[in-house]
Amino acid sequence: MSVRVTLLAAARGFDLLGERFDDDRPLDEAGWHAVRFATPALAPLGSAELRYCSPTPRSRATGEALGFHPLVQPALRDCDMGRWRGRTLAEVTAGEPAAVDAWLSDPRSAPHGGEPLLAFISRIGGWLDTRPACDGAIVAVAEPAVVRAALVYALKAPPATYWNVDVGPLSTVTLTGRSRRWSLRLE
């Protein structure tokens, strides 16, 4: 039996240029407005048999605002960015340019002392592979990085593909299949 998992990227609570690694800031007014605007299109996802979310405040708030009442899944947490947590890419690049280059070019490296990209993708894939087969659907509200990692894993793409996937706030993607055999479904 196969399962259908729809991943919904959490609303953004800040300007893209102000994005920080492993950011746990809540939704701001613009984020709340975006959720309210998108509710008519996204609310039907709440009929999913199983509803999950990342542990971030944005993911939880997005799921609650849409009426999903999601169950927090620790495995859907964002990538652990170690000592870079809370800093912007510009800040880290200014202070550690060689470390940023290593992080961007080698998916096994973790110059920040946190989780390597490859381990992050594998963790998210492990969560996907352990979803129970059910007749209904599954929806998960998660940070864009989590959605990117899930897509790379599901498509068995090279880890470097992660950097070429752009996941916008409140965008959705559906994966169908079962453990280690996933397909991307576009509607």
Accessible surface in RSA format (square Angstrom, percent):
REM  Atomic radii and reference values for relative SASA: ProtOr
REM  Chains: A
REM  Algorithm: Lee & Richards
REM  Probe-radius: 1.40
REM  Slices: 20
REM RES _ NUM      All-atoms   Total-Side   Main-Chain    Non-polar    All polar
REM                ABS   REL    ABS   REL    ABS   REL    ABS   REL    ABS   REL
RES MET A   1   147.85  76.6  86.29  57.1  61.57 146.6  93.81  79.8  54.05  71.6
RES SER A   2    60.48  51.1  48.17  64.3  12.31  28.3  15.22  32.4  45.26  63.4
RES VAL A   3     6.34   4.2   3.68   3.3   2.65   6.4   6.30   5.5   0.04   0.1
RES ARG A   4   102.45  43.0 101.02  51.5   1.42   3.4  20.78  28.4  81.66  49.5
RES VAL A   5     0.00   0.0   0.00   0.0   0.00   0.0   0.00   0.0   0.00   0.0
RES THR A   6     8.88   6.3   8.88   9.0   0.00   0.0   3.38   4.5   5.49   8.3
RES LEU A   7     1.13   0.6   1.13   0.8   0.00   0.0   1.13   0.8   0.00   0.0
RES LEU A   8     0.00   0.0   0.00   0.0   0.00   0.0   0.00   0.0   0.00   0.0
RES ALA A   9     0.00   0.0   0.00   0.0   0.00   0.0   0.00   0.0   0.00   0.0
RES ALA A  10     2.07   1.9   0.36   0.6   1.71   3.9   0.36   0.5   1.71   4.5
RES ALA A  11     0.53   0.5   0.04   0.1   0.49   1.1   0.05   0.1   0.48   1.3
RES ARG A  12    49.47  20.8  39.08  19.9  10.40  24.8  21.20  29.0  28.27  17.1
RES GLY A  13     6.55   8.1   0.00   N/A   6.55   8.1   0.00   0.0   6.55  14.7
RES PHE A  14    25.97  13.0  10.66   6.6  15.31  39.8  17.50  10.6   8.47  24.2
RES ASP A  15    99.16  69.5  80.19  79.8  18.97  44.8  42.54 100.1  56.61  56.5
RES LEU A  16   111.04  61.8 100.86  72.2  10.18  25.6 100.86  70.8  10.18  27.4
RES LEU A  17   162.85  90.7 139.56  99.8  23.28  58.5 142.88 100.3  19.97  53.7
RES GLY A  18    26.17  32.3   0.00   N/A  26.17  32.3  24.87  68.2   1.31   2.9
RES GLU A  19    76.66  44.0  69.18  52.3   7.48  17.8  16.99  32.9  59.68  48.7
RES ARG A  20    79.46  33.4  72.99  37.2   6.46  15.4  13.28  18.2  66.18  40.1
RES PHE A  21    30.19  15.1  24.50  15.2   5.69  14.8  29.11  17.7   1.08   3.1
RES ASP A  22    31.38  22.0  23.78  23.7   7.59  18.0   0.68   1.6  30.70  30.6
RES ASP A  23    11.93   8.4   6.63   6.6   5.30  12.5   5.29  12.5   6.63   6.6
RES ASP A  24    70.99  49.7  65.03  64.7   5.96  14.1  12.63  29.7  58.37  58.2
RES ARG A  25    84.03  35.3  82.37  42.0   1.66   3.9  52.96  72.4  31.07  18.8
RES PRO A  26    88.88  64.8  85.55  78.0   3.33  12.1  85.55  70.6   3.33  20.7
RES LEU A  27    11.98   6.7   0.01   0.0  11.97  30.1   0.01   0.0  11.97  32.2
RES ASP A  28    60.35  42.3  51.56  51.3   8.79  20.8  38.40  90.4  21.95  21.9
RES GLU A  29   122.26  70.2 115.77  87.6   6.50  15.5  67.46 130.5  54.80  44.7
RES ALA A  30    72.31  66.5  58.14  89.7  14.17  32.2  65.15  91.8   7.16  19.0
RES GLY A  31     0.91   1.1   0.00   N/A   0.91   1.1   0.89   2.4   0.03   0.1
RES TRP A  32    89.26  35.8  89.26  43.2   0.00   0.0  74.25  39.6  15.01  24.3
RES HIS A  33   109.96  60.1 109.96  76.4   0.00   0.0  73.99  76.3  35.98  41.9
RES ALA A  34    36.80  33.8  31.65  48.8   5.15  11.7  35.81  50.4   0.98   2.6
RES VAL A  35     0.82   0.5   0.82   0.7   0.00   0.0   0.82   0.7   0.00   0.0
RES ARG A  36   134.55  56.5 120.14  61.2  14.41  34.3  73.07  99.9  61.48  37.3
RES PHE A  37   166.36  83.2 146.77  90.9  19.59  51.0 154.97  94.0  11.40  32.6
RES ALA A  38    19.63  18.1  14.26  22.0   5.37  12.2  19.63  27.6   0.00   0.0
RES THR A  39    41.44  29.5  41.44  42.0   0.00   0.0  37.75  50.7   3.69   5.6
RES PRO A  40   106.19  77.4  80.06  73.0  26.13  95.0  90.17  74.4  16.02  99.6
RES ALA A  41    81.77  75.2  53.32  82.3  28.45  64.7  63.30  89.1  18.47  48.9
RES LEU A  42    17.57   9.8  17.57  12.6   0.00   0.0  17.57  12.3   0.00   0.0
RES ALA A  43    39.95  36.7  30.77  47.5   9.18  20.9  31.04  43.7   8.91  23.6
RES PRO A  44    88.12  64.2  72.10  65.7  16.02  58.2  83.66  69.1   4.46  27.7
RES LEU A  45    46.03  25.6  41.45  29.7   4.57  11.5  45.63  32.0   0.39   1.1
RES GLY A  46    19.22  23.7   0.00   N/A  19.22  23.7   8.00  21.9  11.22  25.1
RES SER A  47   104.89  88.6  67.22  89.7  37.67  86.8  53.68 114.3  51.21  71.7
RES ALA A  48     8.80   8.1   3.03   4.7   5.78  13.1   7.16  10.1   1.64   4.3
RES GLU A  49    99.04  56.9  73.26  55.4  25.78  61.4  37.41  72.4  61.63  50.3
RES LEU A  50    48.86  27.2  47.38  33.9   1.48   3.7  48.86  34.3   0.00   0.0
RES ARG A  51    76.77  32.2  67.45  34.4   9.32  22.2   2.63   3.6  74.14  44.9
RES TYR A  52    16.25   7.6  16.08   9.1   0.17   0.4   5.19   3.9  11.06  13.6
RES CYS A  53     0.43   0.3   0.43   0.5   0.00   0.0   0.00   0.0   0.43   0.5
RES SER A  54     0.00   0.0   0.00   0.0   0.00   0.0   0.00   0.0   0.00   0.0
RES PRO A  55    39.74  29.0  33.69  30.7   6.05  22.0  34.03  28.1   5.72  35.5
RES THR A  56    15.12  10.8  12.18  12.3   2.94   7.0  15.09  20.3   0.04   0.1
RES PRO A  57    36.88  26.9  33.88  30.9   3.00  10.9  35.26  29.1   1.62  10.1
RES ARG A  58     8.18   3.4   8.18   4.2   0.00   0.0   0.15   0.2   8.03   4.9
RES SER A  59     0.00   0.0   0.00   0.0   0.00   0.0   0.00   0.0   0.00   0.0
RES ARG A  60    96.12  40.4  96.03  49.0   0.09   0.2  26.41  36.1  69.72  42.3
RES ALA A  61    20.52  18.9  14.46  22.3   6.06  13.8  19.99  28.2   0.53   1.4
RES THR A  62     0.00   0.0   0.00   0.0   0.00   0.0   0.00   0.0   0.00   0.0
RES GLY A  63     0.00   0.0   0.00   N/A   0.00   0.0   0.00   0.0   0.00   0.0
RES GLU A  64    86.95  49.9  75.05  56.8  11.90  28.3  42.46  82.1  44.49  36.3
RES ALA A  65    43.62  40.1   8.34  12.9  35.29  80.3  21.31  30.0  22.31  59.1
RES LEU A  66    10.22   5.7   0.00   0.0  10.22  25.7   1.35   0.9   8.87  23.9
RES GLY A  67    42.50  52.4   0.00   N/A  42.50  52.4  23.88  65.5  18.61  41.7
RES PHE A  68     0.49   0.2   0.30   0.2   0.19   0.5   0.31   0.2   0.17   0.5
RES HIS A  69   125.79  68.7 109.45  76.1  16.34  41.8  77.86  80.2  47.93  55.8
RES PRO A  70    16.47  12.0   1.13   1.0  15.34  55.8   1.20   1.0  15.27  94.9
RES LEU A  71   112.86  62.9 108.42  77.6   4.44  11.2 112.30  78.9   0.56   1.5
RES VAL A  72    54.72  36.0  45.37  41.1   9.35  22.5  45.37  39.4   9.35  25.4
RES GLN A  73    26.97  15.1  26.93  19.7   0.04   0.1   0.35   0.7  26.62  20.2
RES PRO A  74    90.35  65.8  90.15  82.2   0.19   0.7  90.35  74.6   0.00   0.0
RES ALA A  75    34.48  31.7  30.43  47.0   4.06   9.2  32.19  45.3   2.29   6.1
RES LEU A  76     0.00   0.0   0.00   0.0   0.00   0.0   0.00   0.0   0.00   0.0
RES ARG A  77   103.97  43.7 103.97  53.0   0.00   0.0  40.15  54.9  63.82  38.7
RES ASP A  78    24.72  17.3  19.86  19.8   4.85  11.5   2.87   6.8  21.84  21.8
RES CYS A  79    11.75   8.9  11.53  12.9   0.22   0.5   7.76  19.7   3.99   4.3
RES ASP A  80    68.28  47.8  66.50  66.2   1.79   4.2  19.09  44.9  49.20  49.1
RES MET A  81     8.00   4.1   8.00   5.3   0.00   0.0   3.56   3.0   4.44   5.9
RES GLY A  82    24.73  30.5   0.00   N/A  24.73  30.5  16.93  46.5   7.80  17.5
RES ARG A  83   136.48  57.3 110.62  56.4  25.85  61.6  73.87 101.0  62.60  37.9
RES TRP A  84     0.00   0.0   0.00   0.0   0.00   0.0   0.00   0.0   0.00   0.0
RES ARG A  85   122.32  51.4 105.18  53.6  17.14  40.8  34.55  47.2  87.77  53.2
RES GLY A  86    34.18  42.2   0.00   N/A  34.18  42.2  24.47  67.1   9.72  21.8
RES ARG A  87    75.43  31.7  75.36  38.4   0.07   0.2  33.22  45.4  42.21  25.6
RES THR A  88    17.37  12.4  17.30  17.5   0.06   0.2  14.72  19.8   2.65   4.0
RES LEU A  89    86.98  48.4  83.06  59.4   3.92   9.8  83.06  58.3   3.92  10.5
RES ALA A  90    75.88  69.8  61.21  94.5  14.67  33.4  68.56  96.5   7.32  19.4
RES GLU A  91    79.16  45.4  68.62  51.9  10.54  25.1  39.96  77.3  39.20  32.0
RES VAL A  92     0.00   0.0   0.00   0.0   0.00   0.0   0.00   0.0   0.00   0.0
RES THR A  93    56.32  40.1  54.15  54.9   2.17   5.2  50.75  68.2   5.57   8.4
RES ALA A  94    88.73  81.6  49.94  77.1  38.79  88.2  61.99  87.3  26.74  70.8
RES GLY A  95    54.93  67.7   0.00   N/A  54.93  67.7  27.96  76.7  26.97  60.4
RES GLU A  96    37.81  21.7  31.79  24.1   6.02  14.3  29.34  56.8   8.47   6.9
RES PRO A  97    75.25  54.8  74.21  67.6   1.04   3.8  74.67  61.6   0.58   3.6
RES ALA A  98    79.28  72.9  68.91 106.3  10.36  23.6  73.58 103.6   5.69  15.1
RES ALA A  99    19.34  17.8  11.78  18.2   7.57  17.2  16.87  23.8   2.47   6.5
RES VAL A 100     5.53   3.6   5.53   5.0   0.00   0.0   5.53   4.8   0.00   0.0
RES ASP A 101    91.35  64.0  88.42  88.0   2.92   6.9  26.87  63.2  64.47  64.3
RES ALA A 102    39.63  36.4  33.47  51.7   6.16  14.0  39.13  55.1   0.51   1.3
RES TRP A 103    21.23   8.5  20.45   9.9   0.78   1.8  18.45   9.8   2.78   4.5
RES LEU A 104    73.39  40.9  60.60  43.4  12.79  32.1  60.70  42.6  12.69  34.2
RES SER A 105    90.98  76.9  56.44  75.3  34.54  79.6  49.61 105.6  41.37  58.0
RES ASP A 106    61.39  43.0  59.58  59.3   1.82   4.3  19.79  46.6  41.60  41.5
RES PRO A 107    28.45  20.7  26.81  24.4   1.64   6.0  27.85  23.0   0.60   3.7
RES ARG A 108   169.28  71.1 151.10  77.0  18.18  43.3  54.93  75.1 114.35  69.3
RES SER A 109    22.15  18.7  14.47  19.3   7.67  17.7  21.95  46.7   0.20   0.3
RES ALA A 110    30.91  28.4  12.09  18.7  18.82  42.8  12.77  18.0  18.14  48.0
RES PRO A 111    36.24  26.4  15.11  13.8  21.13  76.8  29.32  24.2   6.92  43.0
RES HIS A 112     1.62   0.9   0.00   0.0   1.62   4.1   0.00   0.0   1.62   1.9
RES GLY A 113    64.90  80.0   0.00   N/A  64.90  80.0  32.85  90.1  32.06  71.8
RES GLY A 114    18.92  23.3   0.00   N/A  18.92  23.3   3.54   9.7  15.38  34.5
RES GLU A 115    25.50  14.6  21.70  16.4   3.79   9.0  16.36  31.6   9.14   7.5
RES PRO A 116    36.07  26.3  36.07  32.9   0.00   0.0  36.07  29.8   0.00   0.0
RES LEU A 117     6.76   3.8   6.25   4.5   0.52   1.3   6.69   4.7   0.07   0.2
RES LEU A 118    51.93  28.9  51.93  37.1   0.00   0.0  51.93  36.5   0.00   0.0
RES ALA A 119    43.50  40.0  32.76  50.6  10.74  24.4  39.61  55.8   3.89  10.3
RES PHE A 120     0.29   0.1   0.29   0.2   0.00   0.0   0.29   0.2   0.00   0.0
RES ILE A 121     9.18   5.2   9.18   6.8   0.00   0.0   9.18   6.6   0.00   0.0
RES SER A 122    62.20  52.6  53.99  72.1   8.21  18.9  30.90  65.8  31.31  43.9
RES ARG A 123    41.72  17.5  28.29  14.4  13.43  32.0  38.66  52.8   3.06   1.9
RES ILE A 124     0.92   0.5   0.92   0.7   0.00   0.0   0.92   0.7   0.00   0.0
RES GLY A 125     0.00   0.0   0.00   N/A   0.00   0.0   0.00   0.0   0.00   0.0
RES GLY A 126    32.41  40.0   0.00   N/A  32.41  40.0  31.11  85.4   1.30   2.9
RES TRP A 127    10.40   4.2   4.08   2.0   6.32  14.8   8.27   4.4   2.14   3.5
RES LEU A 128     1.21   0.7   0.30   0.2   0.91   2.3   0.30   0.2   0.91   2.4
RES ASP A 129    25.81  18.1  12.43  12.4  13.38  31.6   8.55  20.1  17.26  17.2
RES THR A 130    92.50  65.8  70.40  71.4  22.10  52.7  71.93  96.6  20.56  31.1
RES ARG A 131    39.80  16.7  24.45  12.5  15.35  36.5   0.00   0.0  39.80  24.1
RES PRO A 132    64.12  46.7  53.74  49.0  10.38  37.7  64.12  52.9   0.00   0.0
RES ALA A 133    58.52  53.8  30.06  46.4  28.45  64.7  30.58  43.1  27.94  74.0
RES CYS A 134    16.61  12.6   7.80   8.7   8.82  20.7  12.96  32.8   3.65   3.9
RES ASP A 135   133.47  93.5  93.26  92.8  40.21  95.1  40.41  95.1  93.06  92.8
RES GLY A 136    26.76  33.0   0.00   N/A  26.76  33.0  22.87  62.8   3.90   8.7
RES ALA A 137    14.44  13.3  11.88  18.3   2.57   5.8  11.88  16.7   2.57   6.8
RES ILE A 138     0.46   0.3   0.00   0.0   0.46   1.1   0.00   0.0   0.46   1.2
RES VAL A 139     1.04   0.7   1.04   0.9   0.00   0.0   1.04   0.9   0.00   0.0
RES ALA A 140     0.00   0.0   0.00   0.0   0.00   0.0   0.00   0.0   0.00   0.0
RES VAL A 141     0.00   0.0   0.00   0.0   0.00   0.0   0.00   0.0   0.00   0.0
RES ALA A 142     0.00   0.0   0.00   0.0   0.00   0.0   0.00   0.0   0.00   0.0
RES GLU A 143     6.93   4.0   6.93   5.2   0.00   0.0   0.93   1.8   6.00   4.9
RES PRO A 144    23.23  16.9  23.23  21.2   0.00   0.0  23.23  19.2   0.00   0.0
RES ALA A 145    18.01  16.6  16.04  24.8   1.98   4.5  16.04  22.6   1.97   5.2
RES VAL A 146     0.07   0.0   0.07   0.1   0.00   0.0   0.07   0.1   0.00   0.0
RES VAL A 147     3.37   2.2   3.37   3.0   0.00   0.0   3.37   2.9   0.00   0.0
RES ARG A 148    48.45  20.3  48.45  24.7   0.00   0.0   2.26   3.1  46.19  28.0
RES ALA A 149     0.00   0.0   0.00   0.0   0.00   0.0   0.00   0.0   0.00   0.0
RES ALA A 150     0.46   0.4   0.46   0.7   0.00   0.0   0.46   0.6   0.00   0.0
RES LEU A 151    20.37  11.3  20.26  14.5   0.11   0.3  20.37  14.3   0.00   0.0
RES VAL A 152     3.76   2.5   2.16   2.0   1.60   3.9   3.28   2.8   0.48   1.3
RES TYR A 153    55.75  26.0  48.10  27.4   7.66  19.9  40.82  30.7  14.94  18.4
RES ALA A 154     3.21   3.0   0.00   0.0   3.21   7.3   0.37   0.5   2.84   7.5
RES LEU A 155    88.37  49.2  63.98  45.8  24.40  61.3  67.77  47.6  20.60  55.4
RES LYS A 156   146.92  71.7 113.05  69.4  33.87  80.7 105.57  95.0  41.35  44.0
RES ALA A 157    25.54  23.5  11.60  17.9  13.95  31.7  15.50  21.8  10.05  26.6
RES PRO A 158    90.85  66.2  83.75  76.3   7.10  25.8  90.49  74.7   0.36   2.2
RES PRO A 159    36.63  26.7  36.63  33.4   0.00   0.0  36.63  30.2   0.00   0.0
RES ALA A 160    63.28  58.2  58.58  90.4   4.70  10.7  60.59  85.3   2.68   7.1
RES THR A 161    43.24  30.8  40.47  41.0   2.77   6.6  32.43  43.6  10.81  16.3
RES TYR A 162    11.41   5.3  11.41   6.5   0.00   0.0   2.14   1.6   9.28  11.4
RES TRP A 163    79.26  31.8  53.04  25.7  26.22  61.6  50.51  26.9  28.75  46.6
RES ASN A 164   126.20  87.0  92.36  89.3  33.84  81.5  29.23  70.4  96.97  93.7
RES VAL A 165    33.81  22.2  25.48  23.1   8.33  20.1  29.21  25.4   4.60  12.5
RES ASP A 166   141.76  99.3 110.05 109.5  31.71  75.0  38.95  91.7 102.82 102.5
RES VAL A 167    13.32   8.8   5.64   5.1   7.68  18.5   7.44   6.5   5.88  16.0
RES GLY A 168    29.30  36.1   0.00   N/A  29.30  36.1  23.79  65.3   5.51  12.3
RES PRO A 169    61.30  44.7  44.52  40.6  16.79  61.0  44.53  36.8  16.78 104.3
RES LEU A 170    24.72  13.8  13.59   9.7  11.12  28.0  13.82   9.7  10.90  29.3
RES SER A 171    44.83  37.9  36.12  48.2   8.71  20.1  40.55  86.4   4.28   6.0
RES THR A 172    66.98  47.6  36.03  36.5  30.94  73.7   5.47   7.3  61.51  93.0
RES VAL A 173    18.44  12.1  13.04  11.8   5.40  13.0  18.44  16.0   0.00   0.0
RES THR A 174    13.33   9.5  12.62  12.8   0.71   1.7   0.62   0.8  12.71  19.2
RES LEU A 175     0.00   0.0   0.00   0.0   0.00   0.0   0.00   0.0   0.00   0.0
RES THR A 176    32.45  23.1  32.01  32.5   0.44   1.0  17.63  23.7  14.82  22.4
RES GLY A 177    10.39  12.8   0.00   N/A  10.39  12.8  10.33  28.3   0.06   0.1
RES ARG A 178   115.62  48.5 113.00  57.6   2.62   6.2  37.31  51.0  78.32  47.5
RES SER A 179    47.85  40.4  34.64  46.2  13.21  30.4  29.29  62.4  18.56  26.0
RES ARG A 180   164.00  68.9 159.26  81.2   4.74  11.3  53.61  73.3 110.39  66.9
RES ARG A 181   154.59  64.9 145.06  73.9   9.53  22.7  47.84  65.4 106.75  64.7
RES TRP A 182    19.48   7.8   2.45   1.2  17.03  40.0   2.61   1.4  16.87  27.4
RES SER A 183    62.85  53.1  59.33  79.2   3.52   8.1  26.35  56.1  36.50  51.1
RES LEU A 184    66.26  36.9  39.59  28.3  26.67  67.0  39.59  27.8  26.67  71.8
RES ARG A 185   120.36  50.5 113.81  58.0   6.55  15.6  21.09  28.8  99.27  60.2
RES LEU A 186   146.82  81.8 115.91  82.9  30.92  77.7 117.71  82.7  29.11  78.3
RES GLU A 187   161.28  92.6  77.49  58.6  83.79 199.5  73.32 141.8  87.96  71.8
END  Absolute sums over single chains surface
CHAIN  1 A     9044.5       7134.3       1910.2       5461.1       3583.4
END  Absolute sums over all chains
TOTAL          9044.5       7134.3       1910.2       5461.1       3583.4
